[in-house]
Amino acid sequence: RDQVKPELAQFFEKKTAQTSSYKISNVGSEVDLPIVSEDTSPLPYTQTPTGYDKTFTTVNYRRAIRATDDMRSMDLFGKVQQMISGLPNSATRLLEYAYADVFNNAFANNIGPDGMYLCDTGHPSEDPAVATQDNLETAAALGAPTFSTARVNMNKRKNVKGYVDPVVPATLMVGPDLEEMAWKVTSNVKQPGTAINDENWNRNACKVQVSHWITSATAWFMIGDLQGDARGLFYVERVAPNVKPVTYEDPDIIWGRRLKMAFAVGFAAWRNVQGNS
């Protein structure tokens, strides 16, 4: 049995690269509020922040399978089709590991273009006049209170100019260890884990996605409703996964297939993610 169900690709914005490098240029559209000004000079000009650029470097990945003449002579060639079917699944599995790496290292190791981790306490604003912001919750187990706090914090997001710009949580993403609690927090009619009889305010607040590639038994994430480049997480593809025949000079190797793909995965912005380690 070799089945791979994509789980994390939905959170990443896909880009197509023509060369080994692909640059995400973060040019904002946010400007300061209009001010009281008569129709006389000078005009109150403003400037949009240029943001932080991120360059993704795509890397080649390959894997191959070959069959020998002995397989045919021993009447084993019927297994070859089963063998080759594993190559596309291998590509899907590699991508899930790559997507998961962004979340598994959200609190350490992987540095973003603003010099901070994906989930951090001091993201500098693209406008240097605006205070830093954070998307890292105080470390605590997933539950109704901590979920509610993270939800409120996402709704209190500010844009790069420091103005109100809420992000609505769309998905609660957890590993297998937290699946039960995630279901309770988002599905219970009453508040889970309490003796009171209050209604569960967080019921149906967002959907739940369990990722089997998340390694932490305690970390959980909220993914917002932003779309396009604003999602901040990127899959940059230079060569789509493809399987092609391979020819060999050795006459005893009668059949071969190779899988090739070239891509990069990472993040360029943080605002659509809220994390708790």
GULUMRO-358858 format. One record per residue (C-alpha): residue in three letters; chain; x, y, z. Coordinates in steps of 0.25 Angstrom, whole numbers, plus 5000, padded with zeros to 4 digits. Layout:
<pts>
<pt rest="ala" kette="A" c1="X" c2="Y" c3="Z"/>
...
</pts>
This chain:
<pts>
<pt rest="arg" kette="A" c1="5000" c2="5000" c3="5000"/>
<pt rest="asp" kette="A" c1="5006" c2="5013" c3="4996"/>
<pt rest="gln" kette="A" c1="4996" c2="5025" c3="4997"/>
<pt rest="val" kette="A" c1="4999" c2="5039" c3="4999"/>
<pt rest="lys" kette="A" c1="4988" c2="5049" c3="5001"/>
<pt rest="pro" kette="A" c1="4993" c2="5064" c3="4999"/>
<pt rest="glu" kette="A" c1="4990" c2="5071" c3="5012"/>
<pt rest="leu" kette="A" c1="4998" c2="5084" c3="5013"/>
<pt rest="ala" kette="A" c1="4999" c2="5088" c3="4998"/>
<pt rest="gln" kette="A" c1="4986" c2="5096" c3="5000"/>
<pt rest="phe" kette="A" c1="4993" c2="5107" c3="5009"/>
<pt rest="phe" kette="A" c1="5004" c2="5110" c3="4998"/>
<pt rest="glu" kette="A" c1="5003" c2="5120" c3="4987"/>
<pt rest="lys" kette="A" c1="5009" c2="5113" c3="4974"/>
<pt rest="lys" kette="A" c1="5019" c2="5121" c3="4965"/>
<pt rest="thr" kette="A" c1="5025" c2="5116" c3="4952"/>
<pt rest="ala" kette="A" c1="5040" c2="5119" c3="4951"/>
<pt rest="gln" kette="A" c1="5048" c2="5120" c3="4937"/>
<pt rest="thr" kette="A" c1="5062" c2="5119" c3="4944"/>
<pt rest="ser" kette="A" c1="5068" c2="5114" c3="4956"/>
<pt rest="ser" kette="A" c1="5064" c2="5126" c3="4964"/>
<pt rest="tyr" kette="A" c1="5051" c2="5133" c3="4966"/>
<pt rest="lys" kette="A" c1="5049" c2="5146" c3="4973"/>
<pt rest="ile" kette="A" c1="5037" c2="5150" c3="4981"/>
<pt rest="ser" kette="A" c1="5036" c2="5165" c3="4982"/>
<pt rest="asn" kette="A" c1="5028" c2="5170" c3="4993"/>
<pt rest="val" kette="A" c1="5023" c2="5184" c3="4988"/>
<pt rest="gly" kette="A" c1="5011" c2="5188" c3="4996"/>
<pt rest="ser" kette="A" c1="4999" c2="5196" c3="4993"/>
<pt rest="glu" kette="A" c1="4996" c2="5202" c3="5007"/>
<pt rest="val" kette="A" c1="4997" c2="5217" c3="5008"/>
<pt rest="asp" kette="A" c1="4995" c2="5227" c3="5020"/>
<pt rest="leu" kette="A" c1="4981" c2="5232" c3="5023"/>
<pt rest="pro" kette="A" c1="4976" c2="5245" c3="5015"/>
<pt rest="ile" kette="A" c1="4978" c2="5257" c3="5024"/>
<pt rest="val" kette="A" c1="4971" c2="5270" c3="5025"/>
<pt rest="ser" kette="A" c1="4976" c2="5278" c3="5013"/>
<pt rest="glu" kette="A" c1="4971" c2="5289" c3="5004"/>
<pt rest="asp" kette="A" c1="4972" c2="5289" c3="4989"/>
<pt rest="thr" kette="A" c1="4985" c2="5297" c3="4990"/>
<pt rest="ser" kette="A" c1="4999" c2="5293" c3="4989"/>
<pt rest="pro" kette="A" c1="5007" c2="5286" c3="4995"/>
<pt rest="leu" kette="A" c1="5000" c2="5273" c3="4993"/>
<pt rest="pro" kette="A" c1="5001" c2="5263" c3="5005"/>
<pt rest="tyr" kette="A" c1="5009" c2="5252" c3="4998"/>
<pt rest="thr" kette="A" c1="5012" c2="5239" c3="5004"/>
<pt rest="gln" kette="A" c1="5019" c2="5226" c3="5000"/>
<pt rest="thr" kette="A" c1="5016" c2="5212" c3="5000"/>
<pt rest="pro" kette="A" c1="5026" c2="5202" c3="5007"/>
<pt rest="thr" kette="A" c1="5035" c2="5194" c3="4998"/>
<pt rest="gly" kette="A" c1="5035" c2="5182" c3="5008"/>
<pt rest="tyr" kette="A" c1="5045" c2="5170" c3="5008"/>
<pt rest="asp" kette="A" c1="5049" c2="5162" c3="4996"/>
<pt rest="lys" kette="A" c1="5050" c2="5147" c3="4996"/>
<pt rest="thr" kette="A" c1="5058" c2="5139" c3="4986"/>
<pt rest="phe" kette="A" c1="5055" c2="5125" c3="4984"/>
<pt rest="thr" kette="A" c1="5066" c2="5115" c3="4979"/>
<pt rest="thr" kette="A" c1="5060" c2="5103" c3="4972"/>
<pt rest="val" kette="A" c1="5067" c2="5090" c3="4973"/>
<pt rest="asn" kette="A" c1="5066" c2="5077" c3="4964"/>
<pt rest="tyr" kette="A" c1="5061" c2="5064" c3="4970"/>
<pt rest="arg" kette="A" c1="5062" c2="5051" c3="4963"/>
<pt rest="arg" kette="A" c1="5059" c2="5036" c3="4966"/>
<pt rest="ala" kette="A" c1="5059" c2="5024" c3="4956"/>
<pt rest="ile" kette="A" c1="5055" c2="5010" c3="4955"/>
<pt rest="arg" kette="A" c1="5061" c2="5000" c3="4945"/>
<pt rest="ala" kette="A" c1="5057" c2="4985" c3="4942"/>
<pt rest="thr" kette="A" c1="5066" c2="4975" c3="4937"/>
<pt rest="asp" kette="A" c1="5065" c2="4963" c3="4927"/>
<pt rest="asp" kette="A" c1="5065" c2="4954" c3="4939"/>
<pt rest="met" kette="A" c1="5051" c2="4959" c3="4944"/>
<pt rest="arg" kette="A" c1="5045" c2="4955" c3="4930"/>
<pt rest="ser" kette="A" c1="5052" c2="4941" c3="4930"/>
<pt rest="met" kette="A" c1="5047" c2="4938" c3="4944"/>
<pt rest="asp" kette="A" c1="5033" c2="4943" c3="4941"/>
<pt rest="leu" kette="A" c1="5034" c2="4955" c3="4950"/>
<pt rest="phe" kette="A" c1="5032" c2="4965" c3="4940"/>
<pt rest="gly" kette="A" c1="5017" c2="4967" c3="4943"/>
<pt rest="lys" kette="A" c1="5022" c2="4974" c3="4956"/>
<pt rest="val" kette="A" c1="5028" c2="4985" c3="4948"/>
<pt rest="gln" kette="A" c1="5016" c2="4994" c3="4946"/>
<pt rest="gln" kette="A" c1="5014" c2="4993" c3="4961"/>
<pt rest="met" kette="A" c1="5028" c2="4998" c3="4963"/>
<pt rest="ile" kette="A" c1="5027" c2="5010" c3="4954"/>
<pt rest="ser" kette="A" c1="5014" c2="5014" c3="4961"/>
<pt rest="gly" kette="A" c1="5022" c2="5018" c3="4973"/>
<pt rest="leu" kette="A" c1="5030" c2="5029" c3="4966"/>
<pt rest="pro" kette="A" c1="5018" c2="5039" c3="4965"/>
<pt rest="asn" kette="A" c1="5015" c2="5036" c3="4980"/>
<pt rest="ser" kette="A" c1="5029" c2="5038" c3="4984"/>
<pt rest="ala" kette="A" c1="5028" c2="5052" c3="4977"/>
<pt rest="thr" kette="A" c1="5016" c2="5056" c3="4985"/>
<pt rest="arg" kette="A" c1="5022" c2="5051" c3="4998"/>
<pt rest="leu" kette="A" c1="5034" c2="5059" c3="4996"/>
<pt rest="leu" kette="A" c1="5026" c2="5072" c3="4994"/>
<pt rest="glu" kette="A" c1="5018" c2="5069" c3="5007"/>
<pt rest="tyr" kette="A" c1="5031" c2="5068" c3="5015"/>
<pt rest="ala" kette="A" c1="5036" c2="5081" c3="5008"/>
<pt rest="tyr" kette="A" c1="5023" c2="5088" c3="5012"/>
<pt rest="ala" kette="A" c1="5023" c2="5082" c3="5026"/>
<pt rest="asp" kette="A" c1="5038" c2="5087" c3="5028"/>
<pt rest="val" kette="A" c1="5032" c2="5101" c3="5028"/>
<pt rest="phe" kette="A" c1="5023" c2="5098" c3="5040"/>
<pt rest="asn" kette="A" c1="5033" c2="5089" c3="5047"/>
<pt rest="asn" kette="A" c1="5043" c2="5100" c3="5047"/>
<pt rest="ala" kette="A" c1="5033" c2="5111" c3="5049"/>
<pt rest="phe" kette="A" c1="5039" c2="5115" c3="5063"/>
<pt rest="ala" kette="A" c1="5054" c2="5112" c3="5059"/>
<pt rest="asn" kette="A" c1="5064" c2="5110" c3="5048"/>
<pt rest="asn" kette="A" c1="5057" c2="5116" c3="5036"/>
<pt rest="ile" kette="A" c1="5059" c2="5131" c3="5035"/>
<pt rest="gly" kette="A" c1="5050" c2="5139" c3="5027"/>
<pt rest="pro" kette="A" c1="5053" c2="5152" c3="5018"/>
<pt rest="asp" kette="A" c1="5050" c2="5161" c3="5030"/>
<pt rest="gly" kette="A" c1="5061" c2="5153" c3="5039"/>
<pt rest="met" kette="A" c1="5051" c2="5146" c3="5048"/>
<pt rest="tyr" kette="A" c1="5045" c2="5132" c3="5048"/>
<pt rest="leu" kette="A" c1="5031" c2="5130" c3="5042"/>
<pt rest="cys" kette="A" c1="5025" c2="5130" c3="5056"/>
<pt rest="asp" kette="A" c1="5032" c2="5141" c3="5064"/>
<pt rest="thr" kette="A" c1="5030" c2="5152" c3="5074"/>
<pt rest="gly" kette="A" c1="5037" c2="5163" c3="5067"/>
<pt rest="his" kette="A" c1="5034" c2="5164" c3="5052"/>
<pt rest="pro" kette="A" c1="5039" c2="5178" c3="5048"/>
<pt rest="ser" kette="A" c1="5029" c2="5186" c3="5039"/>
<pt rest="glu" kette="A" c1="5032" c2="5189" c3="5025"/>
<pt rest="asp" kette="A" c1="5029" c2="5203" c3="5029"/>
<pt rest="pro" kette="A" c1="5041" c2="5206" c3="5039"/>
<pt rest="ala" kette="A" c1="5032" c2="5217" c3="5046"/>
<pt rest="val" kette="A" c1="5022" c2="5206" c3="5050"/>
<pt rest="ala" kette="A" c1="5024" c2="5197" c3="5062"/>
<pt rest="thr" kette="A" c1="5028" c2="5182" c3="5061"/>
<pt rest="gln" kette="A" c1="5017" c2="5172" c3="5062"/>
<pt rest="asp" kette="A" c1="5016" c2="5157" c3="5066"/>
<pt rest="asn" kette="A" c1="5009" c2="5144" c3="5062"/>
<pt rest="leu" kette="A" c1="5015" c2="5135" c3="5072"/>
<pt rest="glu" kette="A" c1="5005" c2="5131" c3="5084"/>
<pt rest="thr" kette="A" c1="5010" c2="5129" c3="5098"/>
<pt rest="ala" kette="A" c1="5014" c2="5114" c3="5098"/>
<pt rest="ala" kette="A" c1="5001" c2="5107" c3="5103"/>
<pt rest="ala" kette="A" c1="4994" c2="5094" c3="5100"/>
<pt rest="leu" kette="A" c1="4982" c2="5095" c3="5090"/>
<pt rest="gly" kette="A" c1="4969" c2="5097" c3="5097"/>
<pt rest="ala" kette="A" c1="4957" c2="5106" c3="5096"/>
<pt rest="pro" kette="A" c1="4964" c2="5118" c3="5103"/>
<pt rest="thr" kette="A" c1="4977" c2="5118" c3="5095"/>
<pt rest="phe" kette="A" c1="4969" c2="5116" c3="5082"/>
<pt rest="ser" kette="A" c1="4961" c2="5128" c3="5086"/>
<pt rest="thr" kette="A" c1="4973" c2="5136" c3="5089"/>
<pt rest="ala" kette="A" c1="4980" c2="5133" c3="5076"/>
<pt rest="arg" kette="A" c1="4967" c2="5136" c3="5068"/>
<pt rest="val" kette="A" c1="4966" c2="5149" c3="5075"/>
<pt rest="asn" kette="A" c1="4980" c2="5153" c3="5072"/>
<pt rest="met" kette="A" c1="4979" c2="5150" c3="5057"/>
<pt rest="asn" kette="A" c1="4966" c2="5158" c3="5057"/>
<pt rest="lys" kette="A" c1="4975" c2="5170" c3="5063"/>
<pt rest="arg" kette="A" c1="4985" c2="5169" c3="5052"/>
<pt rest="lys" kette="A" c1="4991" c2="5183" c3="5047"/>
<pt rest="asn" kette="A" c1="4996" c2="5185" c3="5033"/>
<pt rest="val" kette="A" c1="5010" c2="5190" c3="5029"/>
<pt rest="lys" kette="A" c1="5005" c2="5205" c3="5032"/>
<pt rest="gly" kette="A" c1="5000" c2="5201" c3="5046"/>
<pt rest="tyr" kette="A" c1="4985" c2="5202" c3="5042"/>
<pt rest="val" kette="A" c1="4975" c2="5191" c3="5045"/>
<pt rest="asp" kette="A" c1="4975" c2="5180" c3="5036"/>
<pt rest="pro" kette="A" c1="4969" c2="5167" c3="5042"/>
<pt rest="val" kette="A" c1="4972" c2="5153" c3="5037"/>
<pt rest="val" kette="A" c1="4961" c2="5143" c3="5039"/>
<pt rest="pro" kette="A" c1="4965" c2="5129" c3="5043"/>
<pt rest="ala" kette="A" c1="4961" c2="5119" c3="5033"/>
<pt rest="thr" kette="A" c1="4968" c2="5107" c3="5037"/>
<pt rest="leu" kette="A" c1="4973" c2="5101" c3="5050"/>
<pt rest="met" kette="A" c1="4985" c2="5092" c3="5046"/>
<pt rest="val" kette="A" c1="4990" c2="5081" c3="5055"/>
<pt rest="gly" kette="A" c1="4998" c2="5068" c3="5055"/>
<pt rest="pro" kette="A" c1="4992" c2="5055" c3="5059"/>
<pt rest="asp" kette="A" c1="4994" c2="5057" c3="5074"/>
<pt rest="leu" kette="A" c1="4984" c2="5069" c3="5074"/>
<pt rest="glu" kette="A" c1="4974" c2="5064" c3="5065"/>
<pt rest="glu" kette="A" c1="4964" c2="5060" c3="5076"/>
<pt rest="met" kette="A" c1="4965" c2="5074" c3="5083"/>
<pt rest="ala" kette="A" c1="4964" c2="5081" c3="5070"/>
<pt rest="trp" kette="A" c1="4951" c2="5075" c3="5068"/>
<pt rest="lys" kette="A" c1="4946" c2="5078" c3="5082"/>
<pt rest="val" kette="A" c1="4950" c2="5092" c3="5081"/>
<pt rest="thr" kette="A" c1="4943" c2="5095" c3="5067"/>
<pt rest="ser" kette="A" c1="4932" c2="5085" c3="5068"/>
<pt rest="asn" kette="A" c1="4927" c2="5083" c3="5082"/>
<pt rest="val" kette="A" c1="4913" c2="5090" c3="5085"/>
<pt rest="lys" kette="A" c1="4918" c2="5093" c3="5099"/>
<pt rest="gln" kette="A" c1="4931" c2="5099" c3="5104"/>
<pt rest="pro" kette="A" c1="4941" c2="5087" c3="5104"/>
<pt rest="gly" kette="A" c1="4949" c2="5084" c3="5117"/>
<pt rest="thr" kette="A" c1="4940" c2="5092" c3="5126"/>
<pt rest="ala" kette="A" c1="4929" c2="5090" c3="5137"/>
<pt rest="ile" kette="A" c1="4921" c2="5101" c3="5132"/>
<pt rest="asn" kette="A" c1="4910" c2="5100" c3="5123"/>
<pt rest="asp" kette="A" c1="4913" c2="5112" c3="5113"/>
<pt rest="glu" kette="A" c1="4912" c2="5111" c3="5098"/>
<pt rest="asn" kette="A" c1="4924" c2="5108" c3="5091"/>
<pt rest="trp" kette="A" c1="4927" c2="5121" c3="5084"/>
<pt rest="asn" kette="A" c1="4938" c2="5115" c3="5075"/>
<pt rest="arg" kette="A" c1="4929" c2="5105" c3="5069"/>
<pt rest="asn" kette="A" c1="4930" c2="5105" c3="5054"/>
<pt rest="ala" kette="A" c1="4940" c2="5116" c3="5055"/>
<pt rest="cys" kette="A" c1="4949" c2="5110" c3="5045"/>
<pt rest="lys" kette="A" c1="4952" c2="5096" c3="5038"/>
<pt rest="val" kette="A" c1="4962" c2="5086" c3="5044"/>
<pt rest="gln" kette="A" c1="4973" c2="5081" c3="5036"/>
<pt rest="val" kette="A" c1="4982" c2="5069" c3="5041"/>
<pt rest="ser" kette="A" c1="4995" c2="5068" c3="5035"/>
<pt rest="his" kette="A" c1="5002" c2="5055" c3="5037"/>
<pt rest="trp" kette="A" c1="5016" c2="5061" c3="5034"/>
<pt rest="ile" kette="A" c1="5016" c2="5071" c3="5046"/>
<pt rest="thr" kette="A" c1="5026" c2="5065" c3="5055"/>
<pt rest="ser" kette="A" c1="5022" c2="5073" c3="5068"/>
<pt rest="ala" kette="A" c1="5012" c2="5067" c3="5077"/>
<pt rest="thr" kette="A" c1="5009" c2="5080" c3="5083"/>
<pt rest="ala" kette="A" c1="5010" c2="5091" c3="5072"/>
<pt rest="trp" kette="A" c1="4998" c2="5096" c3="5066"/>
<pt rest="phe" kette="A" c1="4995" c2="5107" c3="5055"/>
<pt rest="met" kette="A" c1="4984" c2="5116" c3="5050"/>
<pt rest="ile" kette="A" c1="4984" c2="5119" c3="5035"/>
<pt rest="gly" kette="A" c1="4976" c2="5131" c3="5031"/>
<pt rest="asp" kette="A" c1="4967" c2="5135" c3="5019"/>
<pt rest="leu" kette="A" c1="4977" c2="5143" c3="5011"/>
<pt rest="gln" kette="A" c1="4979" c2="5139" c3="4997"/>
<pt rest="gly" kette="A" c1="4989" c2="5141" c3="4986"/>
<pt rest="asp" kette="A" c1="5003" c2="5146" c3="4990"/>
<pt rest="ala" kette="A" c1="4998" c2="5151" c3="5003"/>
<pt rest="arg" kette="A" c1="4997" c2="5137" c3="5007"/>
<pt rest="gly" kette="A" c1="5012" c2="5138" c3="5009"/>
<pt rest="leu" kette="A" c1="5015" c2="5123" c3="5007"/>
<pt rest="phe" kette="A" c1="5021" c2="5119" c3="4994"/>
<pt rest="tyr" kette="A" c1="5023" c2="5107" c3="4985"/>
<pt rest="val" kette="A" c1="5032" c2="5111" c3="4973"/>
<pt rest="glu" kette="A" c1="5032" c2="5100" c3="4962"/>
<pt rest="arg" kette="A" c1="5043" c2="5100" c3="4951"/>
<pt rest="val" kette="A" c1="5040" c2="5086" c3="4946"/>
<pt rest="ala" kette="A" c1="5027" c2="5079" c3="4950"/>
<pt rest="pro" kette="A" c1="5028" c2="5065" c3="4954"/>
<pt rest="asn" kette="A" c1="5030" c2="5056" c3="4942"/>
<pt rest="val" kette="A" c1="5033" c2="5041" c3="4939"/>
<pt rest="lys" kette="A" c1="5040" c2="5038" c3="4926"/>
<pt rest="pro" kette="A" c1="5047" c2="5026" c3="4920"/>
<pt rest="val" kette="A" c1="5062" c2="5023" c3="4922"/>
<pt rest="thr" kette="A" c1="5071" c2="5016" c3="4912"/>
<pt rest="tyr" kette="A" c1="5083" c2="5008" c3="4916"/>
<pt rest="glu" kette="A" c1="5095" c2="5002" c3="4908"/>
<pt rest="asp" kette="A" c1="5095" c2="4990" c3="4917"/>
<pt rest="pro" kette="A" c1="5086" c2="4980" c3="4909"/>
<pt rest="asp" kette="A" c1="5082" c2="4973" c3="4922"/>
<pt rest="ile" kette="A" c1="5075" c2="4985" c3="4927"/>
<pt rest="ile" kette="A" c1="5062" c2="4985" c3="4918"/>
<pt rest="trp" kette="A" c1="5054" c2="4995" c3="4924"/>
<pt rest="gly" kette="A" c1="5055" c2="5008" c3="4932"/>
<pt rest="arg" kette="A" c1="5047" c2="5020" c3="4937"/>
<pt rest="arg" kette="A" c1="5052" c2="5033" c3="4944"/>
<pt rest="leu" kette="A" c1="5045" c2="5043" c3="4952"/>
<pt rest="lys" kette="A" c1="5050" c2="5058" c3="4952"/>
<pt rest="met" kette="A" c1="5045" c2="5070" c3="4958"/>
<pt rest="ala" kette="A" c1="5051" c2="5084" c3="4962"/>
<pt rest="phe" kette="A" c1="5045" c2="5093" c3="4972"/>
<pt rest="ala" kette="A" c1="5047" c2="5101" c3="4985"/>
<pt rest="val" kette="A" c1="5037" c2="5103" c3="4997"/>
<pt rest="gly" kette="A" c1="5038" c2="5114" c3="5007"/>
<pt rest="phe" kette="A" c1="5031" c2="5127" c3="5013"/>
<pt rest="ala" kette="A" c1="5032" c2="5142" c3="5009"/>
<pt rest="ala" kette="A" c1="5022" c2="5148" c3="5019"/>
<pt rest="trp" kette="A" c1="5016" c2="5144" c3="5032"/>
<pt rest="arg" kette="A" c1="5003" c2="5151" c3="5034"/>
<pt rest="asn" kette="A" c1="4994" c2="5139" c3="5030"/>
<pt rest="val" kette="A" c1="4999" c2="5130" c3="5040"/>
<pt rest="gln" kette="A" c1="4998" c2="5129" c3="5055"/>
<pt rest="gly" kette="A" c1="5006" c2="5119" c3="5063"/>
<pt rest="asn" kette="A" c1="5007" c2="5113" c3="5077"/>
<pt rest="ser" kette="A" c1="5019" c2="5104" c3="5079"/>
</pts>
